[in-house]
Amino acid sequence: MSDKVVTRFAPSPTGFLHIGGARTALFNWLYAKHSGGKMLLRIEDTDRERSTDAATAAILDGLSWLGLTWDGEPVSQFERAPRHRAVAEELVRLGKAYYCYATPAELEAMRESARAKGLPPRYDGRWRDRDPSEAPVGARGAIRIKAPADGETVVHDRVQGEVRFPNKDLDDFIILRSDGNPTYMHAVVVDDHDMGITHIIRGDDHLTNAARQMVIYRALGWEMPSMAHIPLIHGADGAKLSKRHGALGVEAYRAMGYLPEALLNYLARLGWSHGDDEVMSITDMIAWFDIGDVNKGAARFDFAKLEALNGVHMRRMNDAELLDIFINTLPYLEGGPAIAARLDDTRKAQLLAALPGLKERAKTLVELVDGAAFLFAERPLPIDEKAAALLGGEAREILRGAHAALKAISGDWTAAAAEAAIRQYALAGGLKLGAVAQPLRAALTGKSTSPGVFDVLAVLGREESLARVADQID
Ligand code: GLU
């Protein structure tokens, strides 16, 4: 085996890529990138009742949106069932596993008697040492692995440390059902081995599985990959993550207007840290990530932190890049499709010009849609309540003068020229600059907040600006 790191993300396609799954994928991806290795993708679709193609597509879409790329083609676990079966049968030949013909009624009786004694339900090993010739005629048995009866199984976990499992708690569990289908426990081991996985990074809800999987590795004489069981994400109140806490599919985060980079930064910081660094680019995360630095304690999901971090990423992102992401995300954002439909080259250029001002006031792309709406609005503009309040009373008179001052600009229509004209007008009339700028902003955008009003004038251009102001005068 080469030394190259090979990780894998192994989602069960029974729903969307939820936020916890995205973090597991991220840690696998970061670790692979950090070590110059690979991350493979395995779709654990053995549960035919619950697995759907739509869920697989949603998971691939979610990973792609986040930029969590995998190497090679995704592997379908279900399609590998013949291989899982062959390995189980090989274990029988090696004397490490055996056919069990216990009937459902017998198994139920075993569970009953364990329950009566207050013990966990365990298989009693009744077929472990019986001769195969005793098999009932025509019956297809299940294959059970011979688990060690005493001592301990010790998992050396890079996050959880040394975790000990008394072997008396591990019974001879089934690896191949009597219908010929592998159990999940067995399929995972065979796949991880065949895919050359060197590092398993997954949720700590799989920690007890690690002990059972170790039994299978030992029986096969295969080397166990390095294990890292990462703590699950909890809500801000410490309770198990629910929908209200943010246990949503990643596409919900796309629709809420978060940038992939910001979401990844946030998820990486859930349970992992690098000094005091809060804001990290993807390059930083790859350079700094180490699985051994992940905390054992449960991580708490906090929407407010995610939002603040998203704002920071938006502000520090280059405008052309942010514009690209914004445009690509429009179809998923509330109010986005309407903007997308009207986005010609002129408007794209306006948007790019307005972006420095807009992104100062937005923490998400949804807020950016809202801020940019004035560029796309049709005259006469819809005026919101706060803006309407700024347009009442003397404002109309003030606007009339401002309109004349702007109209008189003879040179190029720039923010600086507009500012000079408005300042002069305010000074001449003994008005405060705000007394002119506020109604002007309301008339130009229909809102009480916007990027700097002179920038708005510049971005909208002479004709449209003058027309919008005129609309509010008469
Ligand atoms: N398919 C399992 C899950 O979605 C992951 C199993 C594993 O990583 O070993 O939880």
Boltz pocket constraint, residues with backbone or C-beta under 6 A from the ligand:
constraints:
  - pocket:
      binder: B
      contacts: [[A, 10], [A, 11], [A, 12], [A, 44], [A, 188], [A, 201], [A, 202], [A, 203], [A, 206]]
      max_distance: 6.0
